[in-house]
């Protein structure tokens, strides 16, 4: 009798443990899916919403951005917009970078240059690993690109 009661308790504990593990697995898989950027938000490294560049200039700049990004192992992104939707240039750049899934590797390495025509200002999303030599190189590249656009 005691053995049967003990077996039932063990069975109940095992069942509860399986349910708990199943719930955790569902929770973690849902959290992982939340971090996936939908394909419609995965934009190229050049987004010219202010229509400042000709088609040929866009193709050339995008090819150059792709080449630099691959060489540096960090996304180098240029975005032109007409307005900032009530945000500062810095906040807009940061939100645009995160929302559209830019960044290479687990640390999401990259830099973004934002040019706003309405405010006539630029914003640069600073590299996340700002102390490294690669980050200094990305900032220099971005300033050189901005001097060509502005």
Secondary structure, DSSP 8 states (H G I E B T S, - for coil): -HHHHHHHHHHHHHHHHHHHHHHHHHHHHHHHHHTS--GGG---SEEETT--S-HHHHHHHHHHHHHHHHHHTSEEEEEEES--TTS-HHHHHHHHHHHTT--BTTTTBEEEEEEETTTTEEEEE--TTTTSHHHHHHHHHHHHHHHHH-
